[in-house]
Amino acid sequence: MQAKSKKLIFIAVILIGCIITSLISTNDKAKTLPGGSSLPQSAQGAVTSKAVQAKTVRVQVSGAVLEPGIYDLPASCRVEEAIAAAGGLTENADSERVNLVRKVRDGMQIRVPVQKAARTNRTQRKNAQAKSGLGESASGKSSSAKAGSGRNSSMMQRVRINSASAGELQQLPGIGPALAQRIVETRNSGRFSSAEDLLRVPGIGKAKLAKLRDYVEVD
């Protein structure tokens, strides 16, 4: 009888030891399992920083644009919006040689070429100056050409920015389809009371407004 009691006590001690060992092992596993915020703070900051960087790209816009330079743009934007951020196209820009709907990528250079006729005229003018040596005379002709261009511009029919359609707005210098649509959307939220109100439109800066001022009319 005494031997049987000792045997039962021995079995009980073994069971208790097994239970304690199991509890300790479970706690250790719980400590090593990753929780919802188990990442170190520095690692979380790095992940957040990468997510922010992925939303924007840095591109260089050059060539026949009003305000060439380097711009930070949304990663989802296209070449047309990058050109708008650079003030839009100049009058002699050759937009047909640029893929305006192409998506931009980080580190991309967007160069807008000038029209072939403008390049040819400029080359011929330089050659004529070099051959004849009449630099001052050529400068005078260039000034006269600019003055004539100004007179022709003043004869153009002005575009009414409060009632013109998006297609009519594209007749303005440097205004493409995307920028024309933004003018319409801005106008819908509040009519333009003066030409300066065009500065409310994303993509139109002071330089672009100066080129548009002689072509627009507030109705």
CORLINRA-V128794 format. One record per residue. N is the residue number from 1. RES is the residue in one small letter. PHI is phi in whole degrees, 0 to 359 (999 if undefined). PSI is psi in whole degrees, 0 to 359 (none if undefined). NEAR is the number of other ideal C-beta (glycine too) atoms within 10 Angstrom. Layout:
BEGIN
n = <N,N>
res = <RES,RES>
phi = <PHI,PHI>
psi = <PSI,PSI>
near = <NEAR,NEAR>
END
This chain:
BEGIN
n = <1,2,3,4,5,6,7,8,9,10,11,12,13,14,15,16,17,18,19,20,21,22,23,24,25,26,27,28,29,30,31,32,33,34,35,36,37,38,39,40,41,42,43,44,45,46,47,48,49,50,51,52,53,54,55,56,57,58,59,60,61,62,63,64,65,66,67,68,69,70,71,72,73,74,75,76,77,78,79,80,81,82,83,84,85,86,87,88,89,90,91,92,93,94,95,96,97,98,99,100,101,102,103,104,105,106,107,108,109,110,111,112,113,114,115,116,117,118,119,120,121,122,123,124,125,126,127,128,129,130,131,132,133,134,135,136,137,138,139,140,141,142,143,144,145,146,147,148,149,150,151,152,153,154,155,156,157,158,159,160,161,162,163,164,165,166,167,168,169,170,171,172,173,174,175,176,177,178,179,180,181,182,183,184,185,186,187,188,189,190,191,192,193,194,195,196,197,198,199,200,201,202,203,204,205,206,207,208,209,210,211,212,213,214,215,216,217,218,219>
res = <m,q,a,k,s,k,k,l,i,f,i,a,v,i,l,i,g,c,i,i,t,s,l,i,s,t,n,d,k,a,k,t,l,p,g,g,s,s,l,p,q,s,a,q,g,a,v,t,s,k,a,v,q,a,k,t,v,r,v,q,v,s,g,a,v,l,e,p,g,i,y,d,l,p,a,s,c,r,v,e,e,a,i,a,a,a,g,g,l,t,e,n,a,d,s,e,r,v,n,l,v,r,k,v,r,d,g,m,q,i,r,v,p,v,q,k,a,a,r,t,n,r,t,q,r,k,n,a,q,a,k,s,g,l,g,e,s,a,s,g,k,s,s,s,a,k,a,g,s,g,r,n,s,s,m,m,q,r,v,r,i,n,s,a,s,a,g,e,l,q,q,l,p,g,i,g,p,a,l,a,q,r,i,v,e,t,r,n,s,g,r,f,s,s,a,e,d,l,l,r,v,p,g,i,g,k,a,k,l,a,k,l,r,d,y,v,e,v,d>
phi = <999,293,296,294,295,297,294,295,298,296,295,296,297,297,298,298,298,297,296,297,298,296,295,297,296,295,297,296,295,298,291,272,290,287,265,295,232,280,294,300,299,295,292,298,296,294,297,297,298,295,295,293,298,291,275,232,229,248,230,248,247,219,90,277,234,287,228,298,166,255,227,263,230,301,297,269,281,244,302,301,287,295,294,297,296,270,93,93,279,279,293,260,287,258,290,292,264,239,278,290,264,290,285,279,223,298,82,281,252,252,248,264,281,272,296,300,297,294,295,295,298,294,294,297,295,295,296,295,295,293,284,273,72,261,299,292,297,295,296,296,295,297,295,296,297,295,295,298,298,296,294,296,296,291,277,293,289,288,261,278,287,269,229,291,283,298,294,292,294,289,286,288,297,80,255,261,302,293,291,298,295,293,297,296,295,294,295,294,274,169,298,279,263,203,298,297,294,296,295,289,279,302,102,250,253,295,295,290,299,299,282,271,306,280,247,248,219,268,250>
psi = <318,321,323,321,318,323,319,319,319,317,320,319,319,317,317,319,320,319,316,317,320,320,318,318,321,318,319,320,320,324,329,346,137,133,185,332,40,346,142,155,323,322,319,320,321,318,316,318,318,323,321,316,327,344,343,155,156,124,159,126,124,180,220,63,159,324,73,148,192,133,143,122,159,142,338,0,168,173,322,320,327,319,321,322,333,21,354,180,151,172,331,17,142,84,341,340,9,132,95,337,3,138,140,160,159,135,8,141,124,110,121,119,161,162,147,321,320,320,319,314,320,320,316,321,318,319,320,320,319,323,316,336,14,63,319,320,319,323,322,319,321,320,320,321,319,321,318,321,322,321,320,323,322,337,348,145,131,151,128,108,344,348,349,146,171,324,319,325,333,351,343,147,129,8,114,184,316,316,324,319,322,326,317,316,319,321,324,332,354,119,154,128,345,169,329,337,345,342,343,342,124,129,352,115,188,322,318,322,321,325,335,337,320,355,354,157,134,119,none>
near = <4,6,6,8,9,9,10,9,10,10,10,10,10,10,10,10,10,10,10,10,10,10,10,9,10,10,9,9,8,9,7,7,7,7,7,5,8,10,13,9,8,7,10,12,11,12,10,10,10,9,9,9,12,10,9,14,20,13,21,15,24,13,18,21,24,19,14,17,12,11,20,10,19,11,13,11,18,17,19,23,21,22,28,28,20,26,22,26,25,18,14,14,22,17,15,8,12,19,10,19,10,13,12,22,9,13,9,16,10,22,13,22,16,16,17,10,10,16,13,10,13,12,10,10,15,11,10,14,16,10,8,10,9,12,11,8,12,16,12,11,12,12,10,10,12,9,10,10,11,11,8,9,13,10,7,12,8,14,19,14,26,13,11,21,10,16,9,14,22,17,13,23,17,24,26,19,14,18,24,20,13,20,24,14,12,19,19,8,7,9,13,19,9,9,17,12,18,21,13,14,22,15,21,23,18,10,15,26,17,11,19,19,11,13,18,21,13,15,12>
END
